Amino acid sequence: MRTTNILSAGVIGAASVLSAGAASAADDEIRIGALYATSGACLIFGELALKGHEILVDRINAEGGLNGKKLVTYHRDSKCNPGEATAAARDLIAKDGVHFLVGGISSSEGQAISEVAKQEGVIYIASIPKTTEMTDEEHFHQHVFRAAANTNTEGKSAAVIADKLGLDKICTMLLDYSYGYGLDEAFREHLAEIRPEAEIVEAAWPKFGTTDYTPFITKLMGADCDGVFSNIWGGIFPTFAKQAKPFGFFDRFQYISAGEVGAPVVAEQMGDDMPSGIWTNTYEAFYYSPNPEHEAFVAELREVLGTEHTPSWPSTGYIAAQWLAEAVKAAGTDETDAVIAALKGLTITTPIGEQTMRASDHQANRGQFWGQMGESTLEGYPYKMLKNIEYVPADGLMD
């Protein structure tokens, strides 16, 4: 995709300069460590999330900073790998002197960064990782906050879609790691509550990193189900979809996908290979504005990125940075304990609407937009887009 390639070069170049020029923390700076994958399968998310972060930081600095201090971002490529994320987080704290951490993409990355934040006493705001393990009783600590939806919200939202479609026999194809496990538990639990006649008749568990999905596809093709729930997410969905198409997979089943397969950048990457009729989600879409704040956000993205058809992933980095900025502003200081106190129960107005950070588990009530992929109705935009979009709110689904 042309926009992604141009953006990648700009983001990675800027980030490298920041990291190379790091010195001891200055009193007139608030240093933020941004951990976003800008290589590998997660690049499609990470470089755009980082750009959203930078857009907000640049605007705040242009307006005078926070409490008289300039925001400075230090980026490390987490490579969508927990080991790399751990090392990068430690470097950001020890070498670059950052005061806060944001980012992460995969659930395993989020857990790794959270552990470093706990050990070092540094606030971490997870912008994309969803696993509830990160904030469960065993792993929760005072320095971790999540701006993203969690697996409870996403899994239960998918169950709402399954009920809406009248599915009674369902197969699952979920990735064999914490993100998949959390979705599976939430989906089954909520489906049993709202559609007790439905049953899970078959489950396939491809490993994260799988490149040949054929055995899992044929397994479900031989099962007696009318719908499939999956989390083969945006960055790896194209590989799966190309392998599934010759089997008539998407024609046979009502396919419900978590993992933001409905993000415009995925549709643009896939072109005609994006299957029509699947139900999926996105954090945001330029062609659906629920409020004036979103319209203003898209207008700013268009100006910065130089494209009318803006990607959705900048919203994740933008909103995570927004949580941090609003908390520092509310606290009147960037002192850690004061910012933690300010974040608890804080309500902010974001591009997707009003959001509140729960004091009990530091989870934002972040919902997602769901819809059905179909042909474009926009002039000059030849890619598939979500139809019948609705925002499924997180309230009542987060636990």
LINFENWO-V834909 format. One record per residue. PHI is phi in radians with two decimals (* if undefined). OMEGA is omega in degrees with one decimal (NA if undefined). Layout:
((PHI,OMEGA) (PHI,OMEGA))
//
This chain:
((*,-172.1) (-1.08,-178.0) (-1.03,-178.7) (-1.09,-178.4) (-1.13,178.3) (-1.10,-178.6) (-1.10,-178.6) (-1.00,-177.7) (-1.10,-178.8) (-1.19,-177.4) (-1.18,-176.8) (-1.12,178.9) (-1.09,-179.5) (-1.11,-178.3) (-1.12,-178.8) (-1.11,178.7) (-1.10,-179.6) (-1.07,-177.2) (-1.16,-177.0) (-1.20,-175.8) (-1.65,-175.5) (-1.15,175.2) (-2.41,179.1) (-1.13,-175.1) (-1.07,178.3) (-1.64,-177.7) (-1.21,-177.7) (-1.72,179.1) (-2.18,166.9) (-1.96,-174.1) (-1.66,-177.8) (-2.03,175.2) (-1.61,-178.0) (-1.84,-177.5) (-1.93,179.6) (-2.26,178.1) (-1.21,176.4) (-2.09,173.8) (-2.68,176.5) (1.34,-174.7) (-1.11,-176.9) (-1.58,-179.1) (-0.95,-177.4) (-1.01,177.4) (-1.64,-168.2) (-1.12,-177.4) (-1.16,179.8) (-1.34,175.8) (-1.08,177.8) (-1.09,178.3) (-1.10,176.6) (-1.07,176.0) (-1.00,-176.6) (-1.15,179.0) (-1.06,-179.4) (-1.18,-179.7) (-1.05,179.6) (-1.08,-179.7) (-1.17,179.4) (-1.06,179.3) (-1.13,178.6) (-1.13,179.7) (-1.63,176.0) (1.91,178.1) (1.44,179.9) (-2.02,179.5) (0.91,177.9) (1.42,-178.7) (-1.97,177.4) (-1.47,174.2) (-1.51,178.9) (-2.20,-178.6) (-1.77,172.4) (-2.04,-175.5) (-1.82,168.9) (-2.24,175.2) (-1.33,-179.2) (-1.38,174.6) (1.03,179.0) (1.01,-174.6) (-2.34,-176.0) (-1.09,178.2) (-1.14,177.6) (-1.12,-179.7) (-1.12,178.1) (-1.07,-179.4) (-1.09,-179.2) (-1.15,179.2) (-1.10,179.1) (-1.13,177.9) (-1.11,-179.5) (-1.04,-179.5) (-1.33,-173.5) (-1.35,-174.2) (-1.66,-176.4) (-1.73,176.5) (1.14,-178.6) (-1.24,179.4) (-1.67,-176.3) (-2.47,174.5) (-2.09,172.8) (-2.37,171.9) (2.00,-170.4) (1.48,177.8) (-2.14,-179.6) (-1.33,179.0) (-1.07,-179.4) (-1.15,174.1) (-1.07,-178.5) (-1.01,178.6) (-1.10,-179.5) (-1.16,179.9) (-1.14,178.9) (-1.04,179.9) (-1.13,176.6) (-1.12,179.2) (-1.04,178.4) (-1.10,-177.6) (-1.16,-174.6) (-1.67,-179.7) (1.20,-179.2) (-1.99,179.0) (-1.17,175.7) (-2.16,175.3) (-1.91,-178.1) (-1.40,-176.0) (-1.56,-175.7) (-2.29,-177.5) (-0.98,-171.8) (-2.00,-171.9) (-0.98,178.0) (-1.23,177.6) (-1.03,-177.5) (-1.15,-178.0) (-2.17,176.6) (-1.38,-174.6) (-1.04,-177.2) (-1.30,-171.0) (-1.93,-177.3) (-1.14,172.9) (-2.61,-171.4) (-1.25,-175.5) (-1.72,-179.0) (-1.87,176.8) (-2.37,-179.6) (-2.18,174.6) (-1.57,-177.5) (-1.40,165.8) (-1.18,174.7) (-1.91,-176.0) (-1.18,174.6) (-1.10,-179.3) (-1.04,-175.7) (-1.24,179.6) (-1.12,179.7) (-1.24,174.8) (-1.08,177.7) (-1.12,176.7) (-1.13,176.5) (-1.07,178.1) (-1.14,179.3) (-1.06,177.7) (-1.15,179.1) (-1.04,-179.5) (-1.47,178.4) (1.25,-178.0) (-1.41,-179.7) (-1.96,177.7) (-2.13,-170.3) (-2.15,169.4) (-1.81,174.7) (-2.12,171.7) (-2.33,-173.7) (-2.05,-177.8) (-1.17,-171.1) (-1.45,171.2) (-2.78,-166.9) (-1.00,178.3) (-1.05,178.6) (-1.14,-179.3) (-1.09,-179.0) (-1.12,178.0) (-1.11,-179.3) (-1.03,-178.7) (-1.10,-178.1) (-1.18,-179.5) (-1.08,-179.1) (-1.09,-177.3) (-1.10,-175.7) (-1.30,177.6) (-1.08,178.8) (-1.11,-179.6) (-1.34,-172.1) (-1.71,178.7) (-2.52,-173.3) (-1.09,179.8) (-1.33,-179.4) (-1.34,177.8) (-2.44,173.3) (-1.57,-173.5) (-1.73,179.2) (-2.77,179.0) (-2.33,175.1) (-2.08,-174.7) (-2.25,175.0) (-1.16,177.7) (-1.21,172.3) (-1.11,-175.5) (1.79,176.9) (-1.02,175.3) (-1.98,178.0) (-2.02,-178.2) (-1.63,-173.9) (-0.96,180.0) (-1.05,-178.9) (-1.35,177.3) (-1.13,-178.9) (-1.16,177.4) (-1.06,-178.9) (-1.32,177.2) (-1.10,178.9) (-1.59,-177.9) (-1.67,-178.8) (-1.62,178.5) (-2.30,179.9) (-1.87,178.4) (-2.58,178.6) (-2.27,172.6) (-1.88,-175.3) (-2.45,172.5) (-2.29,175.0) (-1.28,-163.3) (-1.37,-167.9) (-0.81,-175.6) (-1.17,-178.4) (-2.00,180.0) (-1.05,-179.4) (-0.97,179.1) (-1.10,179.4) (-1.09,-175.4) (-1.10,179.1) (-1.13,178.9) (-1.34,-176.9) (-1.39,-174.2) (-0.99,-179.0) (-1.07,178.5) (-1.45,-174.6) (1.24,-173.6) (-1.01,-175.1) (-1.37,174.0) (-1.42,-176.7) (-1.37,-172.0) (-1.93,162.4) (-1.36,-172.1) (-1.82,178.6) (-2.00,-175.8) (-2.09,164.9) (-1.44,173.8) (1.50,171.7) (1.03,173.6) (-1.14,179.1) (-1.43,178.2) (-1.09,-178.8) (-0.92,-177.6) (-1.12,178.0) (-1.27,178.2) (-1.06,-179.4) (-1.22,178.4) (-1.15,-173.9) (-1.50,-178.2) (1.03,-177.8) (-1.20,179.3) (-1.35,176.5) (-1.23,-178.8) (-1.23,174.1) (-1.41,172.9) (1.61,-179.6) (-1.32,176.8) (-1.77,-176.9) (-2.71,-171.9) (-2.26,173.6) (-2.71,176.5) (-1.33,-174.3) (-2.98,175.6) (-2.56,-175.4) (-1.08,-175.8) (-1.58,178.0) (-2.40,-178.0) (-1.90,-178.3) (-1.44,-175.7) (-2.83,179.0) (-1.08,179.4) (-1.08,178.3) (-1.20,178.2) (-1.04,179.0) (-1.17,179.1) (-1.11,179.7) (-1.11,178.2) (-1.08,178.3) (-1.16,177.6) (-1.06,-179.3) (-1.05,-179.8) (-1.18,-176.7) (-1.25,-174.5) (-1.54,178.5) (1.23,178.3) (-2.44,178.1) (-1.26,-174.0) (-1.79,-171.3) (-1.41,177.6) (-1.34,-177.1) (-1.54,-170.7) (-1.19,173.3) (-0.99,-179.3) (-1.08,-177.7) (-1.22,177.6) (-1.21,179.2) (-1.08,-175.8) (-1.22,176.3) (-1.07,177.6) (-1.16,178.7) (-1.13,176.4) (-1.01,-178.7) (-1.12,-178.0) (-1.09,-178.8) (-1.17,178.6) (-1.23,177.2) (-1.09,178.5) (-1.11,-179.5) (-1.15,-179.3) (-1.31,-176.5) (1.33,-178.0) (-2.80,173.7) (-1.77,176.7) (-1.17,-168.2) (-0.97,-176.3) (-1.08,180.0) (-1.20,178.9) (-1.22,175.3) (-1.02,-179.6) (-1.09,-179.4) (-1.20,-179.7) (-1.19,-177.3) (-1.13,178.7) (1.38,-178.1) (-1.18,174.5) (-2.03,179.1) (-2.28,176.6) (-1.77,-175.6) (-1.90,176.9) (-1.07,178.2) (-1.84,178.8) (2.14,-178.8) (-1.28,-179.4) (-2.26,177.9) (-2.18,177.0) (-1.63,-178.8) (-1.10,179.2) (-1.26,-172.5) (-1.21,-176.4) (-2.33,176.1) (1.06,179.3) (-1.90,174.7) (-1.29,179.5) (-1.47,-175.0) (-1.54,173.4) (-1.62,179.0) (-2.47,177.0) (-1.62,179.5) (-2.08,177.3) (-2.99,-178.2) (-1.97,-178.6) (-1.17,179.0) (-2.66,-177.6) (-1.18,-178.4) (-1.19,173.1) (-1.98,-178.1) (-1.72,177.2) (-1.14,178.6) (1.43,178.6) (-2.18,-171.7) (-1.50,-174.7) (-1.70,178.9) (-1.18,-177.0) (-2.53,179.3) (-1.29,175.5) (-1.94,179.1) (0.91,-176.5) (-1.18,170.8) (-2.47,177.0) (-1.52,176.4) (-1.69,-175.9) (-1.21,-177.0) (-1.42,-176.7) (-0.99,-178.0) (1.58,-178.0) (-2.09,-171.4) (-1.36,-175.7) (-1.86,NA))
//
